[in-house]
């Protein structure tokens, strides 16, 4: 998921992605300055609560989810 911070002079973006690990789950937060932070969670429940806490922390710093545009539907050729 991507986030944007419009409070800054130049809007900046960061990316949060989930990766699976042998033991639990990992979230990698890639900040615009190149810093990467790894958050480790032992199970699904910890992942859910940890993700909610991370989103709250990012929101407090001015980061908001960047909405993706809706996919465009196209009819099949020859219809």
Secondary structure, DSSP 8 states (H G I E B T S, - for coil): -EEEETTSSS-EEEEEEEEE-SSSEEEEEE-TTS-EEEEEESSHHHHHHHHHHHHHHHHHTTEEE-----------TT-
